[in-house]
C-alpha cells in the first residue's frame, strides 16, 4: 500500500515537473460565467523513439467566486469538527479584509481526441503552433507533457490561467458585489416603508435582512419599527 502511494506521488511530481507551456490563452477566464479552454498536449513516448502522442481536448474553467470570512461563517461545517468551526468564526471576526478567489476546473474526457504520429518532437511542436495560429483561437493552449499521468500536466495550465485572470476577476466581482449591495439597501429601505404601513410585512422584512447578512446593521431600526407597530396597535 505504501509503495503504491509513493509511486503515485512520484508520478504526480514527475508529470508536474516535466510539463512545459508552449502557448497559453490570450483571453482571460470569464468573470461571470464558465470558460472553455481548448488544449493540445504533446507527449513524447519514452519507450518508442520519435513516437509522439497528441491529445486535443477541452477543459472547463468554472465561474469564479470570492470567498470571504463572512461567507465562510455561513458555510455548513458540521462535518469538519469543532476546530474548523472555531477557525471559521475567528476569520469572520478578525479577518474582514481577507478574500480568496475560488476556481474550479473540469476536463471534458469525452471530447478528447488522441492520436500517435512518428516524427521529431520539435517538428510536431512547430506544426501544431502553426495550425493554432491559423485558427486564431484566443482560448487555446499548447503544452508538452508526459504520457502518464497526462491529466496532471494540465495543472500547470490551470495555474497559469488563474494567475493571469484572478486580479481582473476579483476587481469585477467586487464592483458587481458593491452594485448589488447598493441595490439591496434600497430594497430594504423600501421594505421598511411598506412594513411601517402594513405590520404583516414585518416578518418578511426580517427575513430579507437576515438572508443578506445585514442583521447587525439594521437590528436597532427593525426593533424600533416593531415597537412603533405595537404602540400603534398594528
C-alpha positions in Angstrom: 0.0 0.0 0.0 2.8 2.4 1.0 4.7 1.5 -2.2 1.7 2.3 -4.3 1.2 5.6 -2.6 4.9 6.5 -3.2 4.6 5.6 -6.8 1.5 7.8 -7.2 3.3 10.7 -5.6 6.3 10.2 -7.9 4.1 10.0 -11.0 2.4 13.2 -9.9 5.5 15.3 -9.3 7.2 13.7 -12.4 4.3 15.0 -14.5 4.2 18.4 -13.0 8.0 19.0 -13.3 8.1 17.7 -16.8 5.3 19.9 -18.2 6.1 23.0 -20.3 3.6 25.5 -21.6 4.3 26.4 -25.2 1.4 28.8 -25.7 -1.3 29.9 -23.3 -4.7 31.6 -24.0 -4.5 35.3 -24.8 -8.0 35.8 -23.3 -8.6 35.7 -19.6 -11.1 33.5 -17.8 -14.7 34.8 -17.7 -15.7 36.6 -14.6 -19.5 35.8 -14.6 -19.6 32.5 -16.4 -17.7 29.3 -17.4 -14.8 29.4 -19.8 -14.0 26.6 -22.3 -10.2 26.2 -22.9 -9.0 24.2 -25.9 -5.7 22.4 -25.2 -3.3 20.4 -27.2 -1.0 18.2 -25.1 2.1 16.8 -26.8 3.8 13.8 -25.2 6.9 12.0 -26.3 6.6 8.3 -25.6 9.6 7.1 -23.6 9.8 3.6 -25.0 9.3 4.5 -28.6 11.8 6.8 -30.3 10.1 9.6 -32.3 6.6 8.3 -31.3 4.6 11.3 -30.3 1.2 11.2 -28.6 -1.1 14.2 -29.2 -4.2 14.8 -27.1 -6.6 17.5 -28.1 -9.4 18.3 -25.7 -11.3 20.8 -23.7 -11.1 22.0 -20.2 -13.9 24.0 -18.5 -13.0 26.7 -16.0 -16.0 27.2 -13.8 -17.4 30.6 -12.9 -15.0 32.1 -10.2 -16.3 33.3 -6.8 -14.9 35.4 -4.0 -14.8 33.6 -0.7 -14.8 36.0 2.3 -14.8 35.4 6.0 -18.5 36.3 6.2 -19.4 33.8 3.6 -17.2 31.2 5.3 -19.0 31.7 8.5 -22.3 30.8 6.7 -21.0 27.5 5.3 -22.2 24.3 6.9 -19.1 23.0 8.7 -20.8 20.2 10.7 -18.5 17.5 9.2 -15.3 19.5 9.8 -15.2 19.3 13.6 -15.1 22.0 16.3 -11.6 23.3 15.4 -12.7 24.1 11.9 -15.8 25.9 13.2 -13.8 27.9 15.7 -11.3 28.9 13.0 -14.2 30.0 10.7 -15.7 32.1 13.5 -12.3 33.7 14.1 -11.8 34.5 10.4 -15.3 36.1 10.3 -14.5 38.3 13.3 -10.8 39.1 12.8 -10.0 38.9 9.1 -12.6 41.2 7.4 -10.2 42.1 4.7 -9.4 38.6 3.7 -10.7 37.5 0.3 -9.9 34.3 -1.5 -10.6 33.6 -5.2 -12.2 30.3 -5.8 -11.8 28.5 -9.1 -12.9 25.1 -10.3 -11.9 23.1 -13.4 -13.2 20.0 -15.1 -11.8 18.0 -18.0 -14.2 17.0 -20.8 -12.9 13.5 -21.3 -15.5 12.6 -23.9 -14.1 15.4 -26.0 -10.5 14.2 -26.1 -9.0 13.3 -29.5 -5.9 11.2 -29.2 -3.5 10.0 -31.9 0.1 9.0 -32.3 2.5 10.1 -35.0 6.1 9.4 -35.9 8.2 12.4 -36.1 10.7 14.6 -34.2 9.0 16.3 -31.3 10.4 19.8 -32.3 8.8 19.3 -35.8 5.5 18.4 -34.1 5.5 21.4 -31.9 6.2 23.8 -34.8 3.4 22.2 -36.9 0.9 22.4 -34.1 1.8 26.0 -33.4 1.2 27.0 -37.0 -2.1 25.2 -37.0 -3.3 27.0 -33.9 -2.1 30.4 -35.2 -4.2 29.9 -38.3 -7.3 29.3 -36.2 -6.7 32.4 -34.1 -8.4 30.9 -31.0 -7.8 33.2 -28.0 -8.6 30.3 -25.6 -6.2 27.7 -27.0 -3.1 26.3 -25.3 -0.3 24.1 -26.3 1.7 22.0 -23.7 4.5 19.5 -23.7 4.0 16.9 -21.0 4.2 13.2 -20.1 2.1 10.3 -21.3 1.2 9.2 -17.8 -0.4 10.7 -15.8 -1.2 13.1 -18.6 -4.1 14.8 -16.8 -1.7 16.2 -14.2 0.1 18.1 -16.9 -3.0 20.3 -17.2 -2.3 21.6 -13.6 0.3 24.0 -14.9 -2.1 25.3 -17.4 -4.8 25.8 -14.7 -2.3 27.7 -12.5 -1.3 29.9 -15.4 -4.9 30.7 -16.2 -5.7 31.6 -12.6 -2.6 33.8 -12.2 -3.4 35.7 -15.4 -7.1 36.1 -14.6 -7.5 36.3 -10.8 -6.9 40.1 -10.3 -9.2 41.1 -13.1 -11.9 38.7 -12.0 -11.6 39.9 -8.4 -12.0 43.5 -9.3 -15.0 42.9 -11.5 -16.7 40.7 -8.8 -16.1 43.3 -6.2 -17.6 46.0 -8.4 -20.6 43.7 -9.1 -21.0 42.9 -5.4 -20.8 46.7 -4.5 -23.6 47.4 -7.0 -25.7 44.6 -5.7 -25.2 45.8 -2.1 -26.4 49.2 -3.1 -29.5 47.7 -4.7 -30.2 45.5 -1.6 -30.0 48.5 0.7 -32.5 50.3 -1.5 -34.8 47.3 -1.4 -34.6 47.0 2.4 -35.4 50.7 2.8 -38.5 50.2 0.6 -39.5 47.2 2.7 -39.2 49.3 5.9 -41.6 51.8 4.4 -44.1 49.1 3.4 -43.8 47.4 6.8 -44.4 50.7 8.6 -47.7 50.9 6.8 -48.5 47.2 6.9 -47.4 45.2 10.0 -48.0 41.9 8.3 -44.8 42.5 6.3 -42.5 42.8 9.3 -41.6 39.2 9.2 -40.8 39.4 5.5 -38.6 42.4 6.2 -36.7 40.5 8.9 -36.1 37.5 6.5 -34.8 39.9 3.8 -32.3 41.5 6.2 -31.1 38.2 7.7 -30.7 36.5 4.3 -28.3 39.2 3.2 -26.3 39.1 6.3 -27.2 42.7 7.3 -29.0 42.0 10.6 -26.5 43.8 12.9 -26.7 46.9 10.6 -30.5 47.1 10.7 -31.2 45.5 14.1 -31.9 48.7 16.0 -34.0 50.2 13.2 -36.0 46.9 12.9 -36.9 46.7 16.6 -37.8 50.4 16.6 -40.3 49.6 13.8 -41.7 46.6 15.8 -42.1 48.8 18.9 -43.8 51.5 16.8 -46.1 49.0 15.3 -47.1 47.6 18.7 -47.7 51.0 20.1 -50.0 51.9 17.2 -51.9 48.7 17.7 -50.8 47.3 14.3 
